Structures are given as structure tokens and as C-alpha cells.
Amino acid sequence: MNALDILKQPHSKEDERDISQIRQYIVSDPQIMDGLPVFAGTRIPVYIILDYFAEGLGIEDILKDYPGLDRDKIRMALKFANLVTSIH
């Protein structure tokens, strides 16, 4: 099961709104980056953006290095990570 499959599991109505938004920005296709979650229309894996935050870098650093992204996409990466790690 990949991370986007987790989003198919039942969730609260609030989470369902977030999931709907996330699916607009984050996709997974076995033909693209071996199915890793990436930003729609790119080959930029979500985990790279999360790594930036883990290293103490910020949104401006990400936007400088990945001009194809925007604040909404970055926000969706954080929502995605939150949902994936909160499922039990």
C-alpha cells in the first residue's frame, strides 16, 4: 500500500475536505518516480519538501530551489504528512 492509498480509508468529514484538496496537488503514479507521492504535474517528490523542513529550512528556501511549487502545494505536503502519520 502506498501513502495515497491510506487516504482512501474512512476519515472524519474534516479530514475528507483536506483529502480532497490534497488529491488536487499530490498524486502517485507507478510510471512517475516509481509511484512516490509527487506534486501534480511535476516529478518533485513530497518527501523532499518534508526534508527541507526537517533540516530547518523554510518555505522561501523551497520556493527558491523549486520555482514550480507554490505556497499552496507546500501547505498540502504538510497536510498530507499530517494525515498519513495520524492514521491508526
N, CA, C and O atoms as a CHARMM CRD file, in Angstrom:
* protein
*
  352
    1    1 MET  N      0.84800  -1.17600   0.00000 PROA 1      0.00000
    2    1 MET  CA     0.00000   0.00000   0.00000 PROA 1      0.00000
    3    1 MET  C      0.89500   1.24200   0.00000 PROA 1      0.00000
    4    1 MET  O      1.83700   1.33700   0.78700 PROA 1      0.00000
    5    2 ASN  N      0.59200   2.18800  -0.88900 PROA 2      0.00000
    6    2 ASN  CA     1.37100   3.42100  -0.87100 PROA 2      0.00000
    7    2 ASN  C      0.65700   4.46900  -0.01100 PROA 2      0.00000
    8    2 ASN  O     -0.46900   4.25800   0.43900 PROA 2      0.00000
    9    3 ALA  N      1.31600   5.57100   0.20100 PROA 3      0.00000
   10    3 ALA  CA     0.78600   6.59100   1.11200 PROA 3      0.00000
   11    3 ALA  C     -0.54900   7.15200   0.64100 PROA 3      0.00000
   12    3 ALA  O     -1.40500   7.46300   1.47000 PROA 3      0.00000
   13    4 LEU  N     -0.74800   7.28800  -0.65100 PROA 4      0.00000
   14    4 LEU  CA    -2.02500   7.81600  -1.12600 PROA 4      0.00000
   15    4 LEU  C     -3.15100   6.82000  -0.92700 PROA 4      0.00000
   16    4 LEU  O     -4.30800   7.22200  -0.80000 PROA 4      0.00000
   17    5 ASP  N     -2.84400   5.52900  -0.89900 PROA 5      0.00000
   18    5 ASP  CA    -3.86700   4.52700  -0.61300 PROA 5      0.00000
   19    5 ASP  C     -4.42000   4.71000   0.78900 PROA 5      0.00000
   20    5 ASP  O     -5.59800   4.45400   1.03700 PROA 5      0.00000
   21    6 ILE  N     -3.57400   5.15000   1.69900 PROA 6      0.00000
   22    6 ILE  CA    -4.01200   5.39600   3.07000 PROA 6      0.00000
   23    6 ILE  C     -5.12900   6.43100   3.09300 PROA 6      0.00000
   24    6 ILE  O     -6.02100   6.36700   3.93900 PROA 6      0.00000
   25    7 LEU  N     -5.08400   7.37000   2.18100 PROA 7      0.00000
   26    7 LEU  CA    -6.09800   8.42200   2.14600 PROA 7      0.00000
   27    7 LEU  C     -7.45400   7.90200   1.69900 PROA 7      0.00000
   28    7 LEU  O     -8.45700   8.60100   1.83700 PROA 7      0.00000
   29    8 LYS  N     -7.50200   6.69300   1.16800 PROA 8      0.00000
   30    8 LYS  CA    -8.76800   6.09600   0.74300 PROA 8      0.00000
   31    8 LYS  C     -9.53300   5.48400   1.90800 PROA 8      0.00000
   32    8 LYS  O    -10.71000   5.15200   1.76700 PROA 8      0.00000
   33    9 GLN  N     -8.88000   5.33200   3.05500 PROA 9      0.00000
   34    9 GLN  CA    -9.53800   4.77400   4.22300 PROA 9      0.00000
   35    9 GLN  C    -10.53800   5.77900   4.78200 PROA 9      0.00000
   36    9 GLN  O    -10.42200   6.97900   4.52900 PROA 9      0.00000
   37   10 PRO  N    -11.52800   5.28900   5.54800 PROA 10     0.00000
   38   10 PRO  CA   -12.52900   6.21200   6.12400 PROA 10     0.00000
   39   10 PRO  C    -11.87700   7.25300   7.04500 PROA 10     0.00000
   40   10 PRO  O    -10.95800   6.95200   7.80600 PROA 10     0.00000
   41   11 HSD  N    -12.37700   8.46600   6.94800 PROA 11     0.00000
   42   11 HSD  CA   -11.86700   9.57500   7.75200 PROA 11     0.00000
   43   11 HSD  C    -13.03100  10.42300   8.22100 PROA 11     0.00000
   44   11 HSD  O    -14.16900  10.22900   7.79500 PROA 11     0.00000
   45   12 SER  N    -12.73600  11.35800   9.09800 PROA 12     0.00000
   46   12 SER  CA   -13.75000  12.31100   9.53700 PROA 12     0.00000
   47   12 SER  C    -14.10800  13.24100   8.37600 PROA 12     0.00000
   48   12 SER  O    -13.37700  13.33300   7.39000 PROA 12     0.00000
   49   13 LYS  N    -15.23400  13.92100   8.50800 PROA 13     0.00000
   50   13 LYS  CA   -15.65300  14.85300   7.44900 PROA 13     0.00000
   51   13 LYS  C    -14.61900  15.95500   7.24500 PROA 13     0.00000
   52   13 LYS  O    -14.37000  16.37100   6.11400 PROA 13     0.00000
   53   14 GLU  N    -14.02000  16.42600   8.33100 PROA 14     0.00000
   54   14 GLU  CA   -12.98100  17.45700   8.21900 PROA 14     0.00000
   55   14 GLU  C    -11.78700  16.92600   7.43500 PROA 14     0.00000
   56   14 GLU  O    -11.26000  17.61200   6.56000 PROA 14     0.00000
   57   15 ASP  N    -11.36300  15.70700   7.74800 PROA 15     0.00000
   58   15 ASP  CA   -10.25400  15.09800   7.02200 PROA 15     0.00000
   59   15 ASP  C    -10.60800  14.87800   5.55900 PROA 15     0.00000
   60   15 ASP  O     -9.74700  15.00900   4.68900 PROA 15     0.00000
   61   16 GLU  N    -11.85600  14.54800   5.27800 PROA 16     0.00000
   62   16 GLU  CA   -12.27800  14.32600   3.89100 PROA 16     0.00000
   63   16 GLU  C    -12.10000  15.59200   3.05900 PROA 16     0.00000
   64   16 GLU  O    -11.71800  15.51300   1.89200 PROA 16     0.00000
   65   17 ARG  N    -12.37300  16.76100   3.64300 PROA 17     0.00000
   66   17 ARG  CA   -12.14400  18.02500   2.92600 PROA 17     0.00000
   67   17 ARG  C    -10.66100  18.19300   2.61300 PROA 17     0.00000
   68   17 ARG  O    -10.28900  18.56800   1.50100 PROA 17     0.00000
   69   18 ASP  N     -9.82200  17.91200   3.60700 PROA 18     0.00000
   70   18 ASP  CA    -8.37200  18.00700   3.40400 PROA 18     0.00000
   71   18 ASP  C     -7.91400  17.02600   2.33700 PROA 18     0.00000
   72   18 ASP  O     -7.11100  17.37700   1.47300 PROA 18     0.00000
   73   19 ILE  N     -8.41900  15.80200   2.39200 PROA 19     0.00000
   74   19 ILE  CA    -8.02400  14.77600   1.42700 PROA 19     0.00000
   75   19 ILE  C     -8.40200  15.19400   0.01800 PROA 19     0.00000
   76   19 ILE  O     -7.62900  14.99300  -0.91900 PROA 19     0.00000
   77   20 SER  N     -9.57500  15.76900  -0.13900 PROA 20     0.00000
   78   20 SER  CA    -9.99900  16.25100  -1.45000 PROA 20     0.00000
   79   20 SER  C     -9.02600  17.30200  -1.98100 PROA 20     0.00000
   80   20 SER  O     -8.67500  17.28600  -3.16100 PROA 20     0.00000
   81   21 GLN  N     -8.59500  18.20500  -1.12200 PROA 21     0.00000
   82   21 GLN  CA    -7.61900  19.22000  -1.52500 PROA 21     0.00000
   83   21 GLN  C     -6.27400  18.57800  -1.85200 PROA 21     0.00000
   84   21 GLN  O     -5.65400  18.89800  -2.86600 PROA 21     0.00000
   85   22 ILE  N     -5.83500  17.68100  -0.99700 PROA 22     0.00000
   86   22 ILE  CA    -4.54200  17.03500  -1.19400 PROA 22     0.00000
   87   22 ILE  C     -4.49600  16.33800  -2.54200 PROA 22     0.00000
   88   22 ILE  O     -3.49000  16.42500  -3.24600 PROA 22     0.00000
   89   23 ARG  N     -5.55100  15.65600  -2.90800 PROA 23     0.00000
   90   23 ARG  CA    -5.57800  14.90700  -4.17400 PROA 23     0.00000
   91   23 ARG  C     -5.48000  15.82100  -5.39500 PROA 23     0.00000
   92   23 ARG  O     -5.12200  15.36600  -6.48200 PROA 23     0.00000
   93   24 GLN  N     -5.79200  17.09500  -5.22400 PROA 24     0.00000
   94   24 GLN  CA    -5.63400  18.04700  -6.32800 PROA 24     0.00000
   95   24 GLN  C     -4.16700  18.39600  -6.54600 PROA 24     0.00000
   96   24 GLN  O     -3.77000  18.75800  -7.65300 PROA 24     0.00000
   97   25 TYR  N     -3.37100  18.28900  -5.50500 PROA 25     0.00000
   98   25 TYR  CA    -1.98000  18.72100  -5.54900 PROA 25     0.00000
   99   25 TYR  C     -0.96500  17.58800  -5.54000 PROA 25     0.00000
  100   25 TYR  O      0.14100  17.73900  -6.05900 PROA 25     0.00000
  101   26 ILE  N     -1.33000  16.46100  -4.95700 PROA 26     0.00000
  102   26 ILE  CA    -0.38800  15.35700  -4.78000 PROA 26     0.00000
  103   26 ILE  C     -0.95000  14.10300  -5.43500 PROA 26     0.00000
  104   26 ILE  O     -2.09700  13.72300  -5.20400 PROA 26     0.00000
  105   27 VAL  N     -0.12300  13.47100  -6.25300 PROA 27     0.00000
  106   27 VAL  CA    -0.54600  12.27000  -6.98100 PROA 27     0.00000
  107   27 VAL  C      0.50100  11.17400  -6.82900 PROA 27     0.00000
  108   27 VAL  O      1.63600  11.41900  -6.41800 PROA 27     0.00000
  109   28 SER  N      0.08800   9.97200  -7.16900 PROA 28     0.00000
  110   28 SER  CA     1.00200   8.83900  -7.17000 PROA 28     0.00000
  111   28 SER  C      0.68800   8.00100  -8.39000 PROA 28     0.00000
  112   28 SER  O     -0.44900   7.56900  -8.58300 PROA 28     0.00000
  113   29 ASP  N      1.69700   7.77300  -9.21300 PROA 29     0.00000
  114   29 ASP  CA     1.55000   7.00300 -10.44400 PROA 29     0.00000
  115   29 ASP  C      2.76600   6.09200 -10.55800 PROA 29     0.00000
  116   29 ASP  O      3.89700   6.57400 -10.50600 PROA 29     0.00000
  117   30 PRO  N      2.55900   4.78500 -10.71300 PROA 30     0.00000
  118   30 PRO  CA     3.70600   3.87700 -10.80600 PROA 30     0.00000
  119   30 PRO  C      4.67700   4.24500 -11.92900 PROA 30     0.00000
  120   30 PRO  O      5.84000   3.84600 -11.88500 PROA 30     0.00000
  121   31 GLN  N      4.22700   4.98800 -12.92000 PROA 31     0.00000
  122   31 GLN  CA     5.07200   5.38700 -14.03800 PROA 31     0.00000
  123   31 GLN  C      5.90500   6.63600 -13.73800 PROA 31     0.00000
  124   31 GLN  O      6.79800   6.99500 -14.50500 PROA 31     0.00000
  125   32 ILE  N      5.60700   7.28500 -12.62700 PROA 32     0.00000
  126   32 ILE  CA     6.32100   8.51200 -12.26000 PROA 32     0.00000
  127   32 ILE  C      6.99700   8.29300 -10.91000 PROA 32     0.00000
  128   32 ILE  O      6.32700   8.06000  -9.90400 PROA 32     0.00000
  129   33 MET  N      8.32000   8.36700 -10.89300 PROA 33     0.00000
  130   33 MET  CA     9.10300   8.23200  -9.66300 PROA 33     0.00000
  131   33 MET  C      8.72700   6.96700  -8.89100 PROA 33     0.00000
  132   33 MET  O      8.65700   6.97700  -7.66200 PROA 33     0.00000
  133   34 ASP  N      8.48900   5.88500  -9.62000 PROA 34     0.00000
  134   34 ASP  CA     8.14400   4.59200  -9.01000 PROA 34     0.00000
  135   34 ASP  C      6.94600   4.66300  -8.06800 PROA 34     0.00000
  136   34 ASP  O      6.85400   3.88600  -7.11800 PROA 34     0.00000
  137   35 GLY  N      6.04300   5.57800  -8.32400 PROA 35     0.00000
  138   35 GLY  CA     4.82600   5.66700  -7.52200 PROA 35     0.00000
  139   35 GLY  C      4.93700   6.49900  -6.26200 PROA 35     0.00000
  140   35 GLY  O      3.98300   6.57400  -5.48800 PROA 35     0.00000
  141   36 LEU  N      6.08400   7.12800  -6.03800 PROA 36     0.00000
  142   36 LEU  CA     6.19800   8.01300  -4.87400 PROA 36     0.00000
  143   36 LEU  C      5.18100   9.14900  -4.99200 PROA 36     0.00000
  144   36 LEU  O      4.89900   9.59900  -6.10300 PROA 36     0.00000
  145   37 PRO  N      4.63300   9.61700  -3.88700 PROA 37     0.00000
  146   37 PRO  CA     3.76700  10.79200  -3.95800 PROA 37     0.00000
  147   37 PRO  C      4.58100  11.99600  -4.46400 PROA 37     0.00000
  148   37 PRO  O      5.62100  12.34400  -3.90500 PROA 37     0.00000
  149   38 VAL  N      4.08200  12.60800  -5.52200 PROA 38     0.00000
  150   38 VAL  CA     4.72400  13.78200  -6.11800 PROA 38     0.00000
  151   38 VAL  C      3.68000  14.87400  -6.28100 PROA 38     0.00000
  152   38 VAL  O      2.47700  14.62100  -6.20900 PROA 38     0.00000
  153   39 PHE  N      4.15500  16.08100  -6.49900 PROA 39     0.00000
  154   39 PHE  CA     3.23700  17.17800  -6.78400 PROA 39     0.00000
  155   39 PHE  C      2.72100  17.03100  -8.20800 PROA 39     0.00000
  156   39 PHE  O      3.49200  16.79700  -9.13900 PROA 39     0.00000
  157   40 ALA  N      1.42400  17.16800  -8.36300 PROA 40     0.00000
  158   40 ALA  CA     0.78200  17.00400  -9.66900 PROA 40     0.00000
  159   40 ALA  C      1.47400  17.86700 -10.71400 PROA 40     0.00000
  160   40 ALA  O      1.75800  19.04300 -10.48500 PROA 40     0.00000
  161   41 GLY  N      1.74100  17.25700 -11.87000 PROA 41     0.00000
  162   41 GLY  CA     2.37500  17.97000 -12.97000 PROA 41     0.00000
  163   41 GLY  C      3.87400  18.11500 -12.84100 PROA 41     0.00000
  164   41 GLY  O      4.50600  18.78200 -13.66000 PROA 41     0.00000
  165   42 THR  N      4.45800  17.49500 -11.81600 PROA 42     0.00000
  166   42 THR  CA     5.90500  17.57300 -11.61300 PROA 42     0.00000
  167   42 THR  C      6.44900  16.18300 -11.32300 PROA 42     0.00000
  168   42 THR  O      5.70300  15.20800 -11.23200 PROA 42     0.00000
  169   43 ARG  N      7.75300  16.11900 -11.18100 PROA 43     0.00000
  170   43 ARG  CA     8.40300  14.90600 -10.70000 PROA 43     0.00000
  171   43 ARG  C      9.05900  15.18600  -9.34900 PROA 43     0.00000
  172   43 ARG  O     10.02700  14.52800  -8.96700 PROA 43     0.00000
  173   44 ILE  N      8.52200  16.16200  -8.64100 PROA 44     0.00000
  174   44 ILE  CA     9.06400  16.55400  -7.34200 PROA 44     0.00000
  175   44 ILE  C      8.37600  15.73600  -6.25400 PROA 44     0.00000
  176   44 ILE  O      7.18400  15.91700  -6.00700 PROA 44     0.00000
  177   45 PRO  N      9.11100  14.84200  -5.60400 PROA 45     0.00000
  178   45 PRO  CA     8.50800  14.04300  -4.54000 PROA 45     0.00000
  179   45 PRO  C      8.19500  14.88200  -3.29600 PROA 45     0.00000
  180   45 PRO  O      8.93800  15.79600  -2.94000 PROA 45     0.00000
  181   46 VAL  N      7.11000  14.55700  -2.66600 PROA 46     0.00000
  182   46 VAL  CA     6.69200  15.26000  -1.45100 PROA 46     0.00000
  183   46 VAL  C      7.75800  15.13300  -0.36300 PROA 46     0.00000
  184   46 VAL  O      7.98400  16.08100   0.38900 PROA 46     0.00000
  185   47 TYR  N      8.41000  13.98600  -0.26900 PROA 47     0.00000
  186   47 TYR  CA     9.37000  13.78700   0.81700 PROA 47     0.00000
  187   47 TYR  C     10.50800  14.80700   0.77500 PROA 47     0.00000
  188   47 TYR  O     11.06800  15.13700   1.82000 PROA 47     0.00000
  189   48 ILE  N     10.85800  15.31000  -0.39700 PROA 48     0.00000
  190   48 ILE  CA    11.93100  16.30500  -0.48900 PROA 48     0.00000
  191   48 ILE  C     11.53600  17.58200   0.24900 PROA 48     0.00000
  192   48 ILE  O     12.35700  18.18800   0.93800 PROA 48     0.00000
  193   49 ILE  N     10.28900  17.98100   0.10300 PROA 49     0.00000
  194   49 ILE  CA     9.82100  19.19200   0.77000 PROA 49     0.00000
  195   49 ILE  C      9.81000  18.97900   2.28300 PROA 49     0.00000
  196   49 ILE  O     10.16900  19.87500   3.04700 PROA 49     0.00000
  197   50 LEU  N      9.39900  17.79500   2.70300 PROA 50     0.00000
  198   50 LEU  CA     9.40500  17.49000   4.13600 PROA 50     0.00000
  199   50 LEU  C     10.82900  17.48000   4.67800 PROA 50     0.00000
  200   50 LEU  O     11.07100  17.90300   5.80900 PROA 50     0.00000
  201   51 ASP  N     11.77500  16.99500   3.86700 PROA 51     0.00000
  202   51 ASP  CA    13.18900  17.01900   4.26700 PROA 51     0.00000
  203   51 ASP  C     13.68000  18.45000   4.48600 PROA 51     0.00000
  204   51 ASP  O     14.45100  18.70700   5.41100 PROA 51     0.00000
  205   52 TYR  N     13.24200  19.37500   3.64300 PROA 52     0.00000
  206   52 TYR  CA    13.63400  20.78000   3.81800 PROA 52     0.00000
  207   52 TYR  C     13.22900  21.26600   5.20900 PROA 52     0.00000
  208   52 TYR  O     14.02300  21.88200   5.91900 PROA 52     0.00000
  209   53 PHE  N     11.99200  20.98300   5.58400 PROA 53     0.00000
  210   53 PHE  CA    11.52700  21.41500   6.90300 PROA 53     0.00000
  211   53 PHE  C     12.29000  20.69800   8.01400 PROA 53     0.00000
  212   53 PHE  O     12.63500  21.30700   9.02600 PROA 53     0.00000
  213   54 ALA  N     12.55100  19.41700   7.82800 PROA 54     0.00000
  214   54 ALA  CA    13.29000  18.65100   8.84300 PROA 54     0.00000
  215   54 ALA  C     14.69500  19.21300   9.04900 PROA 54     0.00000
  216   54 ALA  O     15.24700  19.12600  10.14600 PROA 54     0.00000
  217   55 GLU  N     15.26700  19.78700   8.00000 PROA 55     0.00000
  218   55 GLU  CA    16.60900  20.37600   8.09000 PROA 55     0.00000
  219   55 GLU  C     16.58900  21.82300   8.58300 PROA 55     0.00000
  220   55 GLU  O     17.62900  22.47700   8.66100 PROA 55     0.00000
  221   56 GLY  N     15.38400  22.31700   8.91700 PROA 56     0.00000
  222   56 GLY  CA    15.27700  23.66900   9.45500 PROA 56     0.00000
  223   56 GLY  C     15.15800  24.75200   8.39800 PROA 56     0.00000
  224   56 GLY  O     15.21000  25.94000   8.71400 PROA 56     0.00000
  225   57 LEU  N     14.99900  24.35000   7.14900 PROA 57     0.00000
  226   57 LEU  CA    14.81900  25.33400   6.07600 PROA 57     0.00000
  227   57 LEU  C     13.34800  25.72900   6.01100 PROA 57     0.00000
  228   57 LEU  O     12.48900  25.05300   6.57600 PROA 57     0.00000
  229   58 GLY  N     13.07000  26.81900   5.32400 PROA 58     0.00000
  230   58 GLY  CA    11.70700  27.32200   5.27700 PROA 58     0.00000
  231   58 GLY  C     11.11400  27.36700   3.88800 PROA 58     0.00000
  232   58 GLY  O     11.71900  26.92700   2.91100 PROA 58     0.00000
  233   59 ILE  N      9.92800  27.90400   3.83100 PROA 59     0.00000
  234   59 ILE  CA     9.17900  27.97800   2.57500 PROA 59     0.00000
  235   59 ILE  C      9.95200  28.75200   1.51500 PROA 59     0.00000
  236   59 ILE  O      9.98500  28.34300   0.35500 PROA 59     0.00000
  237   60 GLU  N     10.56800  29.85500   1.89400 PROA 60     0.00000
  238   60 GLU  CA    11.30800  30.65700   0.91300 PROA 60     0.00000
  239   60 GLU  C     12.44900  29.85600   0.29100 PROA 60     0.00000
  240   60 GLU  O     12.72300  29.99300  -0.90100 PROA 60     0.00000
  241   61 ASP  N     13.11900  29.01400   1.09400 PROA 61     0.00000
  242   61 ASP  CA    14.18800  28.15800   0.56900 PROA 61     0.00000
  243   61 ASP  C     13.63600  27.17100  -0.44800 PROA 61     0.00000
  244   61 ASP  O     14.24500  26.92900  -1.49000 PROA 61     0.00000
  245   62 ILE  N     12.48200  26.60700  -0.13500 PROA 62     0.00000
  246   62 ILE  CA    11.85100  25.63600  -1.04100 PROA 62     0.00000
  247   62 ILE  C     11.46600  26.32600  -2.34300 PROA 62     0.00000
  248   62 ILE  O     11.75400  25.81600  -3.42600 PROA 62     0.00000
  249   63 LEU  N     10.81900  27.47400  -2.24500 PROA 63     0.00000
  250   63 LEU  CA    10.37800  28.18900  -3.44400 PROA 63     0.00000
  251   63 LEU  C     11.55500  28.61100  -4.31500 PROA 63     0.00000
  252   63 LEU  O     11.44400  28.63600  -5.54100 PROA 63     0.00000
  253   64 LYS  N     12.66400  28.94000  -3.69600 PROA 64     0.00000
  254   64 LYS  CA    13.86300  29.31900  -4.44900 PROA 64     0.00000
  255   64 LYS  C     14.40900  28.11900  -5.22700 PROA 64     0.00000
  256   64 LYS  O     14.78200  28.24400  -6.39400 PROA 64     0.00000
  257   65 ASP  N     14.45100  26.97000  -4.57600 PROA 65     0.00000
  258   65 ASP  CA    15.00200  25.77700  -5.20800 PROA 65     0.00000
  259   65 ASP  C     14.01200  25.05900  -6.12300 PROA 65     0.00000
  260   65 ASP  O     14.41600  24.34500  -7.04000 PROA 65     0.00000
  261   66 TYR  N     12.71900  25.24800  -5.87300 PROA 66     0.00000
  262   66 TYR  CA    11.67900  24.58300  -6.67000 PROA 66     0.00000
  263   66 TYR  C     10.64200  25.62200  -7.10000 PROA 66     0.00000
  264   66 TYR  O      9.54800  25.66900  -6.53900 PROA 66     0.00000
  265   67 PRO  N     10.97600  26.45700  -8.09200 PROA 67     0.00000
  266   67 PRO  CA    10.06200  27.52600  -8.50000 PROA 67     0.00000
  267   67 PRO  C      8.73700  27.02700  -9.08400 PROA 67     0.00000
  268   67 PRO  O      7.79000  27.80200  -9.22100 PROA 67     0.00000
  269   68 GLY  N      8.66800  25.73700  -9.42600 PROA 68     0.00000
  270   68 GLY  CA     7.41500  25.16500  -9.93700 PROA 68     0.00000
  271   68 GLY  C      6.39300  24.91400  -8.84100 PROA 68     0.00000
  272   68 GLY  O      5.23800  24.59500  -9.12200 PROA 68     0.00000
  273   69 LEU  N      6.81700  25.05900  -7.59300 PROA 69     0.00000
  274   69 LEU  CA     5.90400  24.89200  -6.46300 PROA 69     0.00000
  275   69 LEU  C      5.41300  26.25000  -6.00500 PROA 69     0.00000
  276   69 LEU  O      5.98100  27.28200  -6.36500 PROA 69     0.00000
  277   70 ASP  N      4.36400  26.24400  -5.21600 PROA 70     0.00000
  278   70 ASP  CA     3.86700  27.47500  -4.60700 PROA 70     0.00000
  279   70 ASP  C      3.47000  27.16700  -3.16300 PROA 70     0.00000
  280   70 ASP  O      3.52400  26.01700  -2.72800 PROA 70     0.00000
  281   71 ARG  N      3.08300  28.17500  -2.45000 PROA 71     0.00000
  282   71 ARG  CA     2.76600  28.00700  -1.03200 PROA 71     0.00000
  283   71 ARG  C      1.63500  27.00300  -0.80000 PROA 71     0.00000
  284   71 ARG  O      1.67400  26.24300   0.16800 PROA 71     0.00000
  285   72 ASP  N      0.63700  26.99200  -1.67300 PROA 72     0.00000
  286   72 ASP  CA    -0.46500  26.04100  -1.51000 PROA 72     0.00000
  287   72 ASP  C      0.01400  24.60100  -1.63900 PROA 72     0.00000
  288   72 ASP  O     -0.40100  23.73600  -0.86900 PROA 72     0.00000
  289   73 LYS  N      0.87500  24.34400  -2.59800 PROA 73     0.00000
  290   73 LYS  CA     1.39500  22.98500  -2.76700 PROA 73     0.00000
  291   73 LYS  C      2.21200  22.56700  -1.55400 PROA 73     0.00000
  292   73 LYS  O      2.10800  21.43200  -1.08800 PROA 73     0.00000
  293   74 ILE  N      3.01800  23.47900  -1.04800 PROA 74     0.00000
  294   74 ILE  CA     3.82700  23.17400   0.13200 PROA 74     0.00000
  295   74 ILE  C      2.92000  22.91200   1.33300 PROA 74     0.00000
  296   74 ILE  O      3.17000  21.99700   2.11800 PROA 74     0.00000
  297   75 ARG  N      1.88300  23.70600   1.47000 PROA 75     0.00000
  298   75 ARG  CA     0.92300  23.50800   2.56100 PROA 75     0.00000
  299   75 ARG  C      0.25800  22.14000   2.45500 PROA 75     0.00000
  300   75 ARG  O      0.04100  21.47200   3.46600 PROA 75     0.00000
  301   76 MET  N     -0.06400  21.72300   1.23400 PROA 76     0.00000
  302   76 MET  CA    -0.67900  20.41000   1.03400 PROA 76     0.00000
  303   76 MET  C      0.28900  19.28400   1.39200 PROA 76     0.00000
  304   76 MET  O     -0.14000  18.23000   1.86200 PROA 76     0.00000
  305   77 ALA  N      1.57700  19.49200   1.17900 PROA 77     0.00000
  306   77 ALA  CA     2.56000  18.47800   1.56600 PROA 77     0.00000
  307   77 ALA  C      2.52200  18.28000   3.07800 PROA 77     0.00000
  308   77 ALA  O      2.61700  17.15200   3.56200 PROA 77     0.00000
  309   78 LEU  N      2.38300  19.36400   3.81600 PROA 78     0.00000
  310   78 LEU  CA     2.30600  19.25600   5.27000 PROA 78     0.00000
  311   78 LEU  C      0.99800  18.61800   5.71700 PROA 78     0.00000
  312   78 LEU  O      0.99000  17.80900   6.64500 PROA 78     0.00000
  313   79 LYS  N     -0.10800  18.97200   5.06800 PROA 79     0.00000
  314   79 LYS  CA    -1.38300  18.33100   5.38500 PROA 79     0.00000
  315   79 LYS  C     -1.32400  16.83300   5.08700 PROA 79     0.00000
  316   79 LYS  O     -1.81900  16.01400   5.86100 PROA 79     0.00000
  317   80 PHE  N     -0.71400  16.49300   3.96100 PROA 80     0.00000
  318   80 PHE  CA    -0.56400  15.09600   3.57200 PROA 80     0.00000
  319   80 PHE  C      0.23800  14.33500   4.63100 PROA 80     0.00000
  320   80 PHE  O     -0.17200  13.26000   5.06800 PROA 80     0.00000
  321   81 ALA  N      1.35800  14.88200   5.03200 PROA 81     0.00000
  322   81 ALA  CA     2.19800  14.23500   6.04400 PROA 81     0.00000
  323   81 ALA  C      1.43700  14.09600   7.35700 PROA 81     0.00000
  324   81 ALA  O      1.54300  13.06800   8.02500 PROA 81     0.00000
  325   82 ASN  N      0.68300  15.10300   7.72900 PROA 82     0.00000
  326   82 ASN  CA    -0.10700  15.05200   8.95100 PROA 82     0.00000
  327   82 ASN  C     -1.13500  13.92400   8.89400 PROA 82     0.00000
  328   82 ASN  O     -1.26700  13.14800   9.84100 PROA 82     0.00000
  329   83 LEU  N     -1.85200  13.83700   7.79500 PROA 83     0.00000
  330   83 LEU  CA    -2.87800  12.78900   7.67800 PROA 83     0.00000
  331   83 LEU  C     -2.26300  11.39300   7.66500 PROA 83     0.00000
  332   83 LEU  O     -2.75800  10.48300   8.33000 PROA 83     0.00000
  333   84 VAL  N     -1.19600  11.23300   6.91400 PROA 84     0.00000
  334   84 VAL  CA    -0.57000   9.89700   6.79800 PROA 84     0.00000
  335   84 VAL  C     -0.03300   9.44500   8.14800 PROA 84     0.00000
  336   84 VAL  O     -0.12300   8.26500   8.48600 PROA 84     0.00000
  337   85 THR  N      0.51800  10.36100   8.91300 PROA 85     0.00000
  338   85 THR  CA     1.11300   9.96000  10.19300 PROA 85     0.00000
  339   85 THR  C      0.09700   9.89700  11.32000 PROA 85     0.00000
  340   85 THR  O      0.41700   9.40900  12.40400 PROA 85     0.00000
  341   86 SER  N     -1.12400  10.37800  11.09200 PROA 86     0.00000
  342   86 SER  CA    -2.12300  10.36000  12.16200 PROA 86     0.00000
  343   86 SER  C     -3.08900   9.18600  12.05700 PROA 86     0.00000
  344   86 SER  O     -3.93200   9.00200  12.93500 PROA 86     0.00000
  345   87 ILE  N     -2.98100   8.40200  11.00900 PROA 87     0.00000
  346   87 ILE  CA    -3.88800   7.26400  10.83900 PROA 87     0.00000
  347   87 ILE  C     -3.46600   6.15200  11.77700 PROA 87     0.00000
  348   87 ILE  O     -2.28500   5.82000  11.88100 PROA 87     0.00000
  349   88 HSD  N     -4.44100   5.58500  12.45300 PROA 88     0.00000
  350   88 HSD  CA    -4.15000   4.48900  13.37700 PROA 88     0.00000
  351   88 HSD  C     -5.16300   3.37300  13.23600 PROA 88     0.00000
  352   88 HSD  O     -5.07400   2.36600  13.93800 PROA 88     0.00000
